[in-house]
């Protein structure tokens, strides 16, 4: 018995988290780029497609925090993660026989509601397991390794799905998506329910497990949300209009795909190699400042030029503007949010970034229509506004 207990102490949960993230993000990769085309084959018009996608985004903003709060109240983050993932797999299969706008809307909204909480619940488990993985003689690992695996597999999944769709049709994305999610639901039951004995800032201030209000009363948590909303939300202009901007400058689809791939590759490199040691040595506040400064530089260049060489040099800044900031926020959430509110804190963080991105996407359309490429200056201004806010993260996080 003692031998088994010692073996369990030294067994790292890294492999189970890597497999979980590979299956989750593989499920996203095989389907996300192809959902619009799938709905078109079901007779959905462009206007109706906008309704389906927009309503799905709105549902995600509500279901994520709700599921996170339930998981914390029940102290069952792993079980809720498995349930949501399994439900998303089953509902996805319901899309295959469904025809007609209103039935498609019902099924797709149910799918979005079940799918939305799984990344935040997984992050709550993985980030805290990583933070305590070196305790009691256990093997340590970095959260970035796990999240980087997800990004890498997303790319692989998209490439594989493109080949499969070309061979057997769009129904294959539903089957692959549901199968990978079903596997993720099973693996979710194997990951540990991470707990922490570290004193958090919220506990030092006498906070109790009161939910959303407790977290929003923490000054550092509010500042973290604002920085994340400004920097991550600034990507809205790029996601919506980068390819349009490049095409207008004579950059064709092939070159545009290479530029986009550079940013995703940089994200994976930062998650695996650069980000974890940088956050550990410089601190999360300094890492957030680097991300904000990189965002300001990146969007200024986008506003001023579409020269391919300039874009090749700036697209990899995505590794800083997204991946490095995300790692810094994960570190701050661990030190700020009480363990009993881990899933709720992750869900509010995701809500802040998602809501900011949705609102700024709407604003981006109007700005780009009026100012063209100069609209990217507005996104640079958001990152510049976030830069001085990171100083408050530095003083409190110590």
FENZI-V170115 format. One line per field, one symbol per residue. ss: DSSP state (H for helix, E for strand, L for the rest). phi: phi as a letter, one per 40 degrees, with the letter a starting at -180 (. if undefined). burial: + if it has 9 or more other C-alpha atoms within 8 Angstrom, else -. A space follows every 50 residues. Layout:
ss: ???
phi: ???
burial: ???
This chain:
ss: LHHHHHHHHHLLLHHHHHHHHHHHHHHHHHHHHHHHHHHHHLLLLHHHHH HHHHHHHHHHHHHHHHHHHHHHHHLLHHHHHHHHHHHHHHHHHLLLLLLL HHHHHHHHHHHHHHHHHHHHHHHHHHHHHHHLLLHHHLLLLLHHHHHHHH HHHHHHHHHHHHHHHHHHLLHHHHHHHHHHHHHHHHHHLLLLLLLLLLLL HHHHLLLLLLLHHHHHLLHHHHHHHHHHHHHHHLHHHHHHHHHHHHHHLL LLHHHHHHHHHHHHHHHHHHHHHHHHHHHHHHLHHHHHHHHHHHHHHHHH HHHHLLLHHHHHHHHLLHHHHHHHHHHHHHHHHHHHLLHHHHHHHHHHHH HHHHHHHHHHHHHHHHHHHHHHHHHHHHHHHHHHHHHHHHHHHHHHHL
phi: .ccccccccccccdccccccccccccccccbdcbddccccccgccdcccd ccccccccccccccccccccccccfbccccdccccccccccdccccccbg dccccccccccccccdcccccccccccccccbcccfgcccabddccccdc cccdcccccccdcccccbhcccccccdccccccccccdccccccbbbccc cccccgcbccgdcdcccccccccdcccccccccccdccccbccccccccg ccdccccccccdccccdcccdcbccdccccccgccccccccccccdcccc ccccabcdccccccdccdcccbcccccccccccccbcddcbcccccccdc ccccccccccccccdcccccbgccccccccccccccdccccccccccc
burial: --------++-++--++++++++++++++++--+---+++---+---++- -+--+++-+++-+++-+++-++---++++++++++++++++++++----+ --+++-++++++++++++-+++++++++++++++---+++++++++++++ ++++++++++++-++----++++++++++++++++++++-+-++-----+ +++---+---+--+++-+-++++++++++++++++++--+++--+++--- +----+--++-+++++++++++-+++-++--+++++++++++++++++++ +++--+---+++-++++++++++++-++++++++++++--++++++++++ ++++++++-++--+--++----+++++-++++++++++++++++--+-
